[in-house]
Amino acid sequence: MNEAWLDRLLECVERDGRSMRAISIAAGNGPNWLQQVFKNKKDPGFNRLAKTLDILGTSATLYVISGTQMGDEDAELFQILLSVPPRVRAEALDLFRAIQSREDLPLLQPSARE
């Protein structure tokens, strides 16, 4: 079994700041569930893994499943896109595609938040 996703899950759990016990309880999986998953390297089952990823958040879910890391700005953009009507999402996607396809992009100025 490819255990890369399990390693990524452990990274997310360690980054979370809560104990394995606290995350396991918050997910409704029993207090020692995460500890046993890592100790025994066992398949956690879809439902329990999904509940745990829900507790860890969108960025952690994407990282565990795909290996793609999402920063805070990426997550914010993702949440905004999910909250707008499909027509607006399609327009935003068209805009991003147009920007990506330009070869003469000027250097972008850092946002005021940085």
N, CA, C and O atoms as a GROMACS GRO file, in nm:
protein
  456
    1MET      N    1   0.085  -0.119   0.000
    1MET     CA    2   0.000   0.000   0.000
    1MET      C    3   0.089   0.124   0.000
    1MET      O    4   0.182   0.134   0.080
    2ASN      N    5   0.061   0.219  -0.089
    2ASN     CA    6   0.132   0.347  -0.092
    2ASN      C    7   0.092   0.427   0.030
    2ASN      O    8  -0.025   0.458   0.050
    3GLU      N    9   0.190   0.460   0.112
    3GLU     CA   10   0.160   0.527   0.238
    3GLU      C   11   0.191   0.676   0.236
    3GLU      O   12   0.195   0.738   0.342
    4ALA      N   13   0.212   0.734   0.118
    4ALA     CA   14   0.243   0.877   0.110
    4ALA      C   15   0.129   0.960   0.168
    4ALA      O   16   0.155   1.059   0.236
    5TRP      N   17   0.005   0.921   0.144
    5TRP     CA   18  -0.109   0.997   0.197
    5TRP      C   19  -0.109   0.990   0.350
    5TRP      O   20  -0.147   1.087   0.416
    6LEU      N   21  -0.066   0.877   0.405
    6LEU     CA   22  -0.062   0.862   0.550
    6LEU      C   23   0.045   0.954   0.610
    6LEU      O   24   0.024   1.012   0.716
    7ASP      N   25   0.158   0.965   0.542
    7ASP     CA   26   0.262   1.058   0.586
    7ASP      C   27   0.211   1.202   0.581
    7ASP      O   28   0.239   1.282   0.671
    8ARG      N   29   0.137   1.235   0.474
    8ARG     CA   30   0.082   1.371   0.463
    8ARG      C   31  -0.022   1.396   0.572
    8ARG      O   32  -0.031   1.507   0.625
    9LEU      N   33  -0.102   1.295   0.604
    9LEU     CA   34  -0.200   1.309   0.712
    9LEU      C   35  -0.130   1.337   0.844
    9LEU      O   36  -0.172   1.424   0.920
   10LEU      N   37  -0.023   1.265   0.870
   10LEU     CA   38   0.054   1.288   0.993
   10LEU      C   39   0.109   1.431   0.997
   10LEU      O   40   0.105   1.496   1.101
   11GLU      N   41   0.160   1.479   0.883
   11GLU     CA   42   0.208   1.618   0.877
   11GLU      C   43   0.098   1.716   0.916
   11GLU      O   44   0.121   1.809   0.993
   12CYS      N   45  -0.021   1.695   0.861
   12CYS     CA   46  -0.133   1.785   0.888
   12CYS      C   47  -0.176   1.779   1.035
   12CYS      O   48  -0.207   1.881   1.095
   13VAL      N   49  -0.177   1.660   1.090
   13VAL     CA   50  -0.213   1.644   1.231
   13VAL      C   51  -0.111   1.715   1.318
   13VAL      O   52  -0.148   1.785   1.413
   14GLU      N   53   0.017   1.699   1.287
   14GLU     CA   54   0.121   1.764   1.367
   14GLU      C   55   0.117   1.916   1.353
   14GLU      O   56   0.146   1.987   1.449
   15ARG      N   57   0.082   1.966   1.235
   15ARG     CA   58   0.072   2.111   1.213
   15ARG      C   59  -0.051   2.172   1.279
   15ARG      O   60  -0.054   2.291   1.310
   16ASP      N   61  -0.151   2.091   1.302
   16ASP     CA   62  -0.280   2.141   1.351
   16ASP      C   63  -0.268   2.208   1.488
   16ASP      O   64  -0.336   2.307   1.513
   17GLY      N   65  -0.184   2.156   1.573
   17GLY     CA   66  -0.170   2.215   1.707
   17GLY      C   67  -0.248   2.142   1.814
   17GLY      O   68  -0.216   2.152   1.932
   18ARG      N   69  -0.351   2.069   1.774
   18ARG     CA   70  -0.424   1.986   1.870
   18ARG      C   71  -0.359   1.850   1.879
   18ARG      O   72  -0.286   1.809   1.789
   19SER      N   73  -0.384   1.781   1.986
   19SER     CA   74  -0.330   1.646   2.002
   19SER      C   75  -0.406   1.550   1.910
   19SER      O   76  -0.516   1.580   1.864
   20MET      N   77  -0.346   1.435   1.884
   20MET     CA   78  -0.414   1.331   1.807
   20MET      C   79  -0.544   1.294   1.875
   20MET      O   80  -0.646   1.272   1.809
   21ARG      N   81  -0.540   1.286   2.005
   21ARG     CA   82  -0.659   1.252   2.083
   21ARG      C   83  -0.770   1.355   2.061
   21ARG      O   84  -0.885   1.318   2.038
   22ALA      N   85  -0.736   1.483   2.068
   22ALA     CA   86  -0.836   1.588   2.051
   22ALA      C   87  -0.897   1.585   1.910
   22ALA      O   88  -1.018   1.602   1.894
   23ILE      N   89  -0.813   1.564   1.810
   23ILE     CA   90  -0.863   1.558   1.672
   23ILE      C   91  -0.952   1.435   1.654
   23ILE      O   92  -1.058   1.444   1.592
   24SER      N   93  -0.909   1.322   1.708
   24SER     CA   94  -0.988   1.199   1.698
   24SER      C   95  -1.126   1.215   1.762
   24SER      O   96  -1.227   1.174   1.705
   25ILE      N   97  -1.128   1.276   1.880
   25ILE     CA   98  -1.254   1.297   1.950
   25ILE      C   99  -1.342   1.395   1.873
   25ILE      O  100  -1.463   1.372   1.859
   26ALA      N  101  -1.282   1.505   1.823
   26ALA     CA  102  -1.359   1.605   1.747
   26ALA      C  103  -1.422   1.542   1.622
   26ALA      O  104  -1.531   1.582   1.581
   27ALA      N  105  -1.353   1.447   1.564
   27ALA     CA  106  -1.405   1.379   1.444
   27ALA      C  107  -1.506   1.270   1.477
   27ALA      O  108  -1.570   1.216   1.387
   28GLY      N  109  -1.520   1.238   1.606
   28GLY     CA  110  -1.614   1.134   1.646
   28GLY      C  111  -1.562   0.994   1.621
   28GLY      O  112  -1.640   0.900   1.604
   29ASN      N  113  -1.430   0.980   1.619
   29ASN     CA  114  -1.370   0.850   1.588
   29ASN      C  115  -1.318   0.775   1.709
   29ASN      O  116  -1.258   0.669   1.692
   30GLY      N  117  -1.336   0.825   1.826
   30GLY     CA  118  -1.281   0.761   1.946
   30GLY      C  119  -1.146   0.823   1.979
   30GLY      O  120  -1.075   0.868   1.889
   31PRO      N  121  -1.110   0.826   2.105
   31PRO     CA  122  -0.993   0.901   2.150
   31PRO      C  123  -0.859   0.852   2.097
   31PRO      O  124  -0.767   0.933   2.082
   32ASN      N  125  -0.843   0.725   2.070
   32ASN     CA  126  -0.714   0.672   2.026
   32ASN      C  127  -0.709   0.636   1.878
   32ASN      O  128  -0.613   0.573   1.833
   33TRP      N  129  -0.810   0.674   1.805
   33TRP     CA  130  -0.821   0.632   1.665
   33TRP      C  131  -0.701   0.675   1.581
   33TRP      O  132  -0.640   0.590   1.515
   34LEU      N  133  -0.666   0.802   1.581
   34LEU     CA  134  -0.554   0.849   1.499
   34LEU      C  135  -0.423   0.782   1.542
   34LEU      O  136  -0.343   0.741   1.458
   35GLN      N  137  -0.402   0.774   1.670
   35GLN     CA  138  -0.281   0.710   1.721
   35GLN      C  139  -0.269   0.567   1.666
   35GLN      O  140  -0.160   0.525   1.626
   36GLN      N  141  -0.378   0.494   1.665
   36GLN     CA  142  -0.377   0.356   1.615
   36GLN      C  143  -0.354   0.350   1.464
   36GLN      O  144  -0.287   0.260   1.414
   37VAL      N  145  -0.411   0.446   1.392
   37VAL     CA  146  -0.391   0.450   1.246
   37VAL      C  147  -0.242   0.465   1.216
   37VAL      O  148  -0.189   0.393   1.131
   38PHE      N  149  -0.176   0.558   1.284
   38PHE     CA  150  -0.034   0.581   1.257
   38PHE      C  151   0.054   0.467   1.310
   38PHE      O  152   0.150   0.427   1.244
   39LYS      N  153   0.021   0.418   1.427
   39LYS     CA  154   0.101   0.311   1.487
   39LYS      C  155   0.096   0.183   1.404
   39LYS      O  156   0.199   0.119   1.381
   40ASN      N  157  -0.024   0.147   1.359
   40ASN     CA  158  -0.042   0.021   1.286
   40ASN      C  159  -0.040   0.038   1.135
   40ASN      O  160  -0.045  -0.061   1.061
   41LYS      N  161  -0.032   0.164   1.087
   41LYS     CA  162  -0.034   0.194   0.944
   41LYS      C  163  -0.149   0.122   0.874
   41LYS      O  164  -0.133   0.061   0.768
   42LYS      N  165  -0.265   0.130   0.939
   42LYS     CA  166  -0.380   0.058   0.884
   42LYS      C  167  -0.470   0.152   0.804
   42LYS      O  168  -0.468   0.274   0.822
   43ASP      N  169  -0.546   0.092   0.717
   43ASP     CA  170  -0.643   0.167   0.637
   43ASP      C  171  -0.751   0.220   0.730
   43ASP      O  172  -0.817   0.142   0.798
   44PRO      N  173  -0.770   0.353   0.734
   44PRO     CA  174  -0.864   0.410   0.829
   44PRO      C  175  -1.011   0.395   0.789
   44PRO      O  176  -1.099   0.417   0.872
   45GLY      N  177  -1.037   0.359   0.667
   45GLY     CA  178  -1.175   0.354   0.619
   45GLY      C  179  -1.219   0.493   0.575
   45GLY      O  180  -1.182   0.593   0.635
   46PHE      N  181  -1.297   0.497   0.471
   46PHE     CA  182  -1.335   0.625   0.410
   46PHE      C  183  -1.410   0.716   0.506
   46PHE      O  184  -1.375   0.834   0.519
   47ASN      N  185  -1.513   0.665   0.573
   47ASN     CA  186  -1.596   0.751   0.658
   47ASN      C  187  -1.517   0.816   0.770
   47ASN      O  188  -1.532   0.936   0.796
   48ARG      N  189  -1.434   0.739   0.836
   48ARG     CA  190  -1.355   0.795   0.947
   48ARG      C  191  -1.250   0.892   0.896
   48ARG      O  192  -1.226   0.996   0.958
   49LEU      N  193  -1.186   0.860   0.784
   49LEU     CA  194  -1.088   0.951   0.727
   49LEU      C  195  -1.156   1.081   0.685
   49LEU      O  196  -1.103   1.189   0.710
   50ALA      N  197  -1.272   1.071   0.621
   50ALA     CA  198  -1.345   1.190   0.578
   50ALA      C  199  -1.382   1.279   0.697
   50ALA      O  200  -1.369   1.401   0.689
   51LYS      N  201  -1.426   1.219   0.807
   51LYS     CA  202  -1.461   1.297   0.926
   51LYS      C  203  -1.336   1.366   0.982
   51LYS      O  204  -1.344   1.480   1.027
   52THR      N  205  -1.223   1.298   0.980
   52THR     CA  206  -1.099   1.356   1.030
   52THR      C  207  -1.054   1.471   0.941
   52THR      O  208  -1.014   1.576   0.991
   53LEU      N  209  -1.059   1.452   0.810
   53LEU     CA  210  -1.019   1.557   0.717
   53LEU      C  211  -1.111   1.679   0.730
   53LEU      O  212  -1.067   1.792   0.715
   54ASP      N  213  -1.238   1.654   0.756
   54ASP     CA  214  -1.332   1.765   0.776
   54ASP      C  215  -1.288   1.849   0.896
   54ASP      O  216  -1.297   1.972   0.892
   55ILE      N  217  -1.242   1.784   1.000
   55ILE     CA  218  -1.195   1.855   1.119
   55ILE      C  219  -1.066   1.932   1.089
   55ILE      O  220  -1.046   2.042   1.141
   56LEU      N  221  -0.979   1.874   1.006
   56LEU     CA  222  -0.851   1.938   0.975
   56LEU      C  223  -0.863   2.052   0.875
   56LEU      O  224  -0.776   2.139   0.870
   57GLY      N  225  -0.970   2.053   0.794
   57GLY     CA  226  -0.994   2.164   0.703
   57GLY      C  227  -0.964   2.136   0.558
   57GLY      O  228  -0.906   2.032   0.523
   58THR      N  229  -1.004   2.229   0.473
   58THR     CA  230  -0.994   2.216   0.327
   58THR      C  231  -0.851   2.200   0.279
   58THR      O  232  -0.823   2.113   0.197
   59SER      N  233  -0.761   2.282   0.329
   59SER     CA  234  -0.621   2.275   0.284
   59SER      C  235  -0.560   2.140   0.317
   59SER      O  236  -0.491   2.081   0.235
   60ALA      N  237  -0.586   2.091   0.438
   60ALA     CA  238  -0.532   1.961   0.478
   60ALA      C  239  -0.592   1.850   0.392
   60ALA      O  240  -0.521   1.758   0.353
   61THR      N  241  -0.720   1.859   0.364
   61THR     CA  242  -0.786   1.757   0.282
   61THR      C  243  -0.722   1.750   0.144
   61THR      O  244  -0.690   1.641   0.096
   62LEU      N  245  -0.705   1.864   0.082
   62LEU     CA  246  -0.643   1.867  -0.051
   62LEU      C  247  -0.502   1.809  -0.046
   62LEU      O  248  -0.463   1.732  -0.134
   63TYR      N  249  -0.426   1.846   0.056
   63TYR     CA  250  -0.288   1.798   0.067
   63TYR      C  251  -0.282   1.647   0.090
   63TYR      O  252  -0.204   1.578   0.026
   64VAL      N  253  -0.363   1.596   0.181
   64VAL     CA  254  -0.360   1.453   0.211
   64VAL      C  255  -0.400   1.372   0.088
   64VAL      O  256  -0.335   1.272   0.056
   65ILE      N  257  -0.503   1.414   0.020
   65ILE     CA  258  -0.554   1.336  -0.093
   65ILE      C  259  -0.467   1.348  -0.218
   65ILE      O  260  -0.442   1.249  -0.287
   66SER      N  261  -0.422   1.471  -0.248
   66SER     CA  262  -0.353   1.491  -0.376
   66SER      C  263  -0.204   1.522  -0.364
   66SER      O  264  -0.130   1.509  -0.461
   67GLY      N  265  -0.160   1.561  -0.245
   67GLY     CA  266  -0.021   1.602  -0.229
   67GLY      C  267   0.002   1.747  -0.266
   67GLY      O  268   0.115   1.794  -0.263
   68THR      N  269  -0.104   1.819  -0.299
   68THR     CA  270  -0.095   1.960  -0.336
   68THR      C  271  -0.112   2.047  -0.213
   68THR      O  272  -0.213   2.038  -0.144
   69GLN      N  273  -0.013   2.131  -0.187
   69GLN     CA  274  -0.021   2.221  -0.071
   69GLN      C  275  -0.096   2.347  -0.111
   69GLN      O  276  -0.080   2.398  -0.222
   70MET      N  277  -0.176   2.398  -0.020
   70MET     CA  278  -0.254   2.518  -0.043
   70MET      C  279  -0.222   2.617   0.069
   70MET      O  280  -0.241   2.586   0.187
   71GLY      N  281  -0.173   2.734   0.032
   71GLY     CA  282  -0.145   2.838   0.130
   71GLY      C  283  -0.273   2.908   0.173
   71GLY      O  284  -0.381   2.879   0.122
   72ASP      N  285  -0.260   3.001   0.265
   72ASP     CA  286  -0.376   3.074   0.316
   72ASP      C  287  -0.448   3.151   0.206
   72ASP      O  288  -0.571   3.151   0.201
   73GLU      N  289  -0.373   3.218   0.119
   73GLU     CA  290  -0.436   3.293   0.010
   73GLU      C  291  -0.505   3.200  -0.089
   73GLU      O  292  -0.613   3.230  -0.139
   74ASP      N  293  -0.442   3.086  -0.116
   74ASP     CA  294  -0.504   2.987  -0.205
   74ASP      C  295  -0.637   2.939  -0.148
   74ASP      O  296  -0.737   2.929  -0.218
   75ALA      N  297  -0.636   2.909  -0.018
   75ALA     CA  298  -0.757   2.862   0.048
   75ALA      C  299  -0.865   2.969   0.046
   75ALA      O  300  -0.982   2.939   0.025
   76GLU      N  301  -0.825   3.095   0.069
   76GLU     CA  302  -0.922   3.205   0.066
   76GLU      C  303  -0.983   3.219  -0.073
   76GLU      O  304  -1.104   3.234  -0.087
   77LEU      N  305  -0.899   3.214  -0.176
   77LEU     CA  306  -0.949   3.223  -0.313
   77LEU      C  307  -1.043   3.108  -0.344
   77LEU      O  308  -1.149   3.128  -0.405
   78PHE      N  309  -1.006   2.989  -0.303
   78PHE     CA  310  -1.089   2.870  -0.324
   78PHE      C  311  -1.225   2.887  -0.257
   78PHE      O  312  -1.328   2.858  -0.318
   79GLN      N  313  -1.227   2.934  -0.133
   79GLN     CA  314  -1.353   2.954  -0.060
   79GLN      C  315  -1.439   3.061  -0.127
   79GLN      O  316  -1.561   3.046  -0.136
   80ILE      N  317  -1.376   3.167  -0.174
   80ILE     CA  318  -1.451   3.272  -0.243
   80ILE      C  319  -1.513   3.217  -0.370
   80ILE      O  320  -1.630   3.241  -0.399
   81LEU      N  321  -1.433   3.142  -0.448
   81LEU     CA  322  -1.486   3.086  -0.572
   81LEU      C  323  -1.602   2.991  -0.547
   81LEU      O  324  -1.697   2.985  -0.625
   82LEU      N  325  -1.594   2.916  -0.438
   82LEU     CA  326  -1.704   2.824  -0.406
   82LEU      C  327  -1.831   2.898  -0.364
   82LEU      O  328  -1.941   2.844  -0.376
   83SER      N  329  -1.815   3.021  -0.316
   83SER     CA  330  -1.931   3.093  -0.263
   83SER      C  331  -2.005   3.175  -0.368
   83SER      O  332  -2.116   3.223  -0.342
   84VAL      N  333  -1.946   3.193  -0.485
   84VAL     CA  334  -2.012   3.276  -0.587
   84VAL      C  335  -2.093   3.188  -0.682
   84VAL      O  336  -2.069   3.067  -0.692
   85PRO      N  337  -2.190   3.248  -0.750
   85PRO     CA  338  -2.273   3.172  -0.844
   85PRO      C  339  -2.188   3.111  -0.957
   85PRO      O  340  -2.083   3.165  -0.991
   86PRO      N  341  -2.233   2.999  -1.014
   86PRO     CA  342  -2.157   2.931  -1.119
   86PRO      C  343  -2.120   3.022  -1.236
   86PRO      O  344  -2.011   3.007  -1.293
   87ARG      N  345  -2.206   3.115  -1.273
   87ARG     CA  346  -2.176   3.206  -1.384
   87ARG      C  347  -2.054   3.292  -1.352
   87ARG      O  348  -1.968   3.312  -1.438
   88VAL      N  349  -2.047   3.342  -1.230
   88VAL     CA  350  -1.933   3.425  -1.188
   88VAL      C  351  -1.806   3.340  -1.182
   88VAL      O  352  -1.698   3.386  -1.221
   89ARG      N  353  -1.819   3.217  -1.134
   89ARG     CA  354  -1.704   3.126  -1.129
   89ARG      C  355  -1.649   3.102  -1.270
   89ARG      O  356  -1.528   3.101  -1.290
   90ALA      N  357  -1.739   3.082  -1.366
   90ALA     CA  358  -1.697   3.059  -1.505
   90ALA      C  359  -1.626   3.182  -1.560
   90ALA      O  360  -1.527   3.169  -1.632
   91GLU      N  361  -1.676   3.302  -1.528
   91GLU     CA  362  -1.611   3.425  -1.572
   91GLU      C  363  -1.472   3.439  -1.509
   91GLU      O  364  -1.377   3.479  -1.576
   92ALA      N  365  -1.461   3.405  -1.382
   92ALA     CA  366  -1.331   3.413  -1.313
   92ALA      C  367  -1.233   3.314  -1.377
   92ALA      O  368  -1.116   3.347  -1.396
   93LEU      N  369  -1.280   3.195  -1.408
   93LEU     CA  370  -1.194   3.095  -1.472
   93LEU      C  371  -1.147   3.145  -1.608
   93LEU      O  372  -1.030   3.128  -1.642
   94ASP      N  373  -1.236   3.206  -1.684
   94ASP     CA  374  -1.196   3.263  -1.814
   94ASP      C  375  -1.090   3.370  -1.794
   94ASP      O  376  -0.993   3.376  -1.870
   95LEU      N  377  -1.106   3.455  -1.694
   95LEU     CA  378  -1.009   3.560  -1.665
   95LEU      C  379  -0.873   3.499  -1.630
   95LEU      O  380  -0.771   3.542  -1.682
   96PHE      N  381  -0.871   3.400  -1.542
   96PHE     CA  382  -0.746   3.337  -1.503
   96PHE      C  383  -0.678   3.268  -1.621
   96PHE      O  384  -0.556   3.271  -1.634
   97ARG      N  385  -0.757   3.206  -1.707
   97ARG     CA  386  -0.700   3.142  -1.827
   97ARG      C  387  -0.637   3.246  -1.919
   97ARG      O  388  -0.530   3.224  -1.975
   98ALA      N  389  -0.704   3.361  -1.934
   98ALA     CA  390  -0.651   3.468  -2.019
   98ALA      C  391  -0.520   3.522  -1.961
   98ALA      O  392  -0.425   3.548  -2.034
   99ILE      N  393  -0.516   3.539  -1.831
   99ILE     CA  394  -0.394   3.588  -1.766
   99ILE      C  395  -0.282   3.487  -1.782
   99ILE      O  396  -0.169   3.523  -1.814
  100GLN      N  397  -0.313   3.361  -1.762
  100GLN     CA  398  -0.212   3.256  -1.771
  100GLN      C  399  -0.154   3.245  -1.911
  100GLN      O  400  -0.036   3.215  -1.927
  101SER      N  401  -0.236   3.268  -2.013
  101SER     CA  402  -0.191   3.250  -2.150
  101SER      C  403  -0.108   3.367  -2.202
  101SER      O  404  -0.043   3.354  -2.306
  102ARG      N  405  -0.110   3.480  -2.134
  102ARG     CA  406  -0.032   3.596  -2.179
  102ARG      C  407   0.115   3.571  -2.154
  102ARG      O  408   0.155   3.526  -2.047
  103GLU      N  409   0.195   3.601  -2.256
  103GLU     CA  410   0.340   3.583  -2.241
  103GLU      C  411   0.407   3.710  -2.192
  103GLU      O  412   0.520   3.705  -2.142
  104ASP      N  413   0.341   3.824  -2.206
  104ASP     CA  414   0.402   3.951  -2.171
  104ASP      C  415   0.345   4.008  -2.040
  104ASP      O  416   0.320   4.128  -2.029
  105LEU      N  417   0.327   3.921  -1.944
  105LEU     CA  418   0.271   3.966  -1.816
  105LEU      C  419   0.367   4.061  -1.746
  105LEU      O  420   0.485   4.029  -1.730
  106PRO      N  421   0.318   4.176  -1.704
  106PRO     CA  422   0.403   4.264  -1.624
  106PRO      C  423   0.423   4.203  -1.486
  106PRO      O  424   0.342   4.121  -1.442
  107LEU      N  425   0.529   4.243  -1.419
  107LEU     CA  426   0.549   4.195  -1.283
  107LEU      C  427   0.435   4.246  -1.195
  107LEU      O  428   0.402   4.364  -1.198
  108LEU      N  429   0.377   4.157  -1.120
  108LEU     CA  430   0.266   4.193  -1.034
  108LEU      C  431   0.320   4.255  -0.905
  108LEU      O  432   0.421   4.211  -0.851
  109GLN      N  433   0.252   4.357  -0.858
  109GLN     CA  434   0.290   4.422  -0.732
  109GLN      C  435   0.236   4.339  -0.617
  109GLN      O  436   0.126   4.285  -0.627
  110PRO      N  437   0.311   4.327  -0.507
  110PRO     CA  438   0.260   4.254  -0.392
  110PRO      C  439   0.134   4.320  -0.340
  110PRO      O  440   0.117   4.441  -0.347
  111SER      N  441   0.045   4.237  -0.288
  111SER     CA  442  -0.080   4.292  -0.233
  111SER      C  443  -0.050   4.369  -0.107
  111SER      O  444   0.057   4.354  -0.048
  112ALA      N  445  -0.143   4.452  -0.067
  112ALA     CA  446  -0.127   4.535   0.053
  112ALA      C  447  -0.118   4.451   0.178
  112ALA      O  448  -0.066   4.497   0.280
  113ARG      N  449  -0.168   4.325   0.173
  113ARG     CA  450  -0.166   4.239   0.290
  113ARG      C  451  -0.029   4.182   0.318
  113ARG      O  452  -0.003   4.136   0.429
  114GLU      N  453   0.061   4.183   0.221
  114GLU     CA  454   0.192   4.120   0.241
  114GLU      C  455   0.288   4.212   0.314
  114GLU      O  456   0.402   4.174   0.339
   0.00000   0.00000   0.00000
